[in-house]
Amino acid sequence: MSSRKKLIAGNWKMNKTSADAAALVTDIVAAVGRQADVDVVVCPPFTSLESVGKALDGSTVNLGAQNMHPEASGAYTGEISAPMLRAIFATHVILGHSERRAYCGETDAFVNKKVLAALKNQLKPILCVGETLAEREAGATLKVVQTQLEGGLEGVNKEQVASIVIAYEPVWAIGTGKVATTEQAQEVHAFIRGLLVKLFGEPMAQKVRILYGGSMKPSNAPELLAQKDIDGGLIGGASLEARSFVELVTVAAAVK
């Protein structure tokens, strides 16, 4: 049995007004805001971070952001910095999500700058890696994941890596209803764990949590979360409704 505590993180993407977000998180806190068996993070849009943060106050649920800029301040119109996120008590930040890689042209090098800036500001990065359908069909899954992981973690030291969460998200399974088979998911998670061993050594690699991020929902979560190297989920659609998100936390708590 792994000593790593399961982590369920909700990525709300571009959904929920500030009022809607506060209402959703109030329901989540009422259901799982006192439990300590599973780490829970919610990542609302920037406009809802403050209202959600206030609703989380006093609970065990953590606040995360969906992105940040690597610089601390400056002429970067429309961007948000790590110190700004820390000032509203965010603890986590999603970096390198496939949607930002695809729509905003984010490179491994740029994502790496964000990872280092987050760590410098005591924010825990949730670093996303994963292949497209074309890359999987070409047999390039592990090569793509290795390139993204090694690029994203460049310059990270052994002491810092335990603060990082890795999220494996097969791009073809995000929001499509398609899910990697349990075997496919575990294979890539085990590969990532092996890379972490090579980069940081066995003891530190065993501390890093690796989440699955491709259409996880209550119906498929028990089998996925039972795998040796799957330590939780980065949840998209199922995090937008309190009942399904809470059910995922409950499932994670029951997995031994």
SULGI-V640277 format. One record per pair of residues at least 12 apart in sequence whose ideal C-beta (glycine too) atoms are under 6 Angstrom apart, sorted by sequence separation. I is the first residue (numbers start at 1). J is the second residue. D is the distance in Angstrom with one decimal. If there is no record, write none. Layout:
I;J;D / I;J;D
This chain:
68;80;5.5 / 69;81;5.6 / 193;205;5.9 / 196;208;5.5 / 212;224;5.5 / 131;144;4.4 / 68;82;5.4 / 96;111;3.9 / 95;111;5.6 / 129;145;5.1 / 25;42;5.8 / 68;85;6.0 / 216;233;4.1 / 192;210;5.5 / 212;230;5.2 / 95;114;4.8 / 129;148;4.1 / 210;229;5.9 / 216;235;5.8 / 65;85;5.1 / 95;115;5.8 / 129;149;5.2 / 168;188;5.3 / 40;61;4.7 / 41;62;4.5 / 43;64;4.0 / 168;189;6.0 / 189;210;5.0 / 210;231;5.4 / 211;232;4.6 / 212;233;5.4 / 213;234;3.6 / 217;238;4.6 / 209;231;4.0 / 211;233;5.5 / 21;44;4.7 / 41;64;4.5 / 43;66;5.1 / 211;234;4.7 / 36;60;5.7 / 65;90;5.2 / 68;93;5.2 / 93;118;5.4 / 127;152;5.0 / 33;59;3.4 / 166;192;5.9 / 218;244;5.8 / 21;48;3.6 / 25;52;4.9 / 33;60;6.0 / 63;90;4.8 / 185;212;5.3 / 221;248;5.5 / 225;252;5.7 / 33;61;5.4 / 64;92;3.5 / 65;93;4.6 / 66;94;5.1 / 18;47;5.7 / 22;51;4.4 / 26;55;5.3 / 62;91;4.6 / 218;247;4.3 / 222;251;5.5 / 226;255;5.6 / 8;38;5.9 / 18;48;4.8 / 25;55;4.7 / 29;59;4.6 / 93;123;5.1 / 95;125;4.9 / 218;248;5.9 / 221;251;4.6 / 225;255;4.5 / 21;52;5.1 / 96;127;5.5 / 97;128;4.7 / 6;38;4.8 / 7;39;4.4 / 8;40;5.5 / 9;41;4.1 / 10;42;4.7 / 11;43;5.1 / 12;44;4.9 / 16;48;5.9 / 29;61;5.8 / 92;124;4.7 / 93;125;6.0 / 94;126;4.7 / 95;127;5.4 / 96;128;4.6 / 98;130;5.8 / 18;51;4.5 / 22;55;4.9 / 5;39;5.6 / 46;80;5.8 / 92;126;5.8 / 180;214;5.8 / 53;88;5.3 / 82;117;5.2 / 86;121;5.4 / 179;214;5.9 / 53;89;5.6 / 82;118;5.6 / 179;215;4.9 / 193;229;5.0 / 115;152;5.7 / 50;88;5.5 / 83;121;6.0 / 130;168;5.7 / 177;215;5.8 / 49;88;5.6 / 82;121;3.8 / 112;151;5.9 / 116;155;5.8 / 124;163;5.1 / 125;164;5.3 / 126;165;4.6 / 127;166;5.5 / 128;167;4.7 / 130;169;4.1 / 132;171;4.6 / 133;172;3.7 / 161;200;4.9 / 190;229;4.9 / 108;148;5.7 / 112;152;5.3 / 130;170;5.1 / 174;214;5.7 / 189;229;3.8 / 82;123;5.5 / 111;152;5.1 / 119;160;5.1 / 126;167;5.4 / 128;169;5.4 / 130;171;5.3 / 173;214;3.1 / 179;220;5.7 / 182;223;5.1 / 186;227;4.2 / 189;230;5.3 / 112;154;5.0 / 158;200;5.1 / 173;215;5.1 / 182;224;5.9 / 70;113;3.8 / 108;151;2.9 / 161;204;5.3 / 70;114;4.8 / 108;152;5.9 / 165;209;5.1 / 166;210;4.7 / 167;211;4.4 / 168;212;6.0 / 169;213;3.4 / 170;214;4.8 / 162;207;4.4 / 169;214;5.4 / 149;195;5.7 / 158;204;5.2 / 167;213;4.5 / 70;117;4.4 / 142;191;5.5 / 41;92;5.0 / 43;94;5.7 / 96;152;5.8 / 175;236;5.9 / 167;234;4.2 / 98;169;5.9 / 98;171;4.6 / 7;209;5.2 / 4;209;5.4 / 40;249;5.8 / 38;249;5.3 / 28;242;5.3 / 32;246;5.6 / 38;252;4.6 / 27;242;3.7 / 31;246;4.3 / 38;253;5.0 / 37;253;4.2 / 32;249;4.8 / 24;242;5.9 / 11;234;5.8 / 8;232;5.4 / 6;231;6.0 / 7;232;3.7 / 8;233;5.6 / 9;234;5.1 / 10;235;5.1 / 11;236;5.4 / 15;240;5.7 / 6;232;4.7 / 4;231;5.0 / 10;239;3.0 / 10;245;5.7 / 8;248;5.3 / 8;249;5.1 / 8;252;5.4 / 6;252;4.1
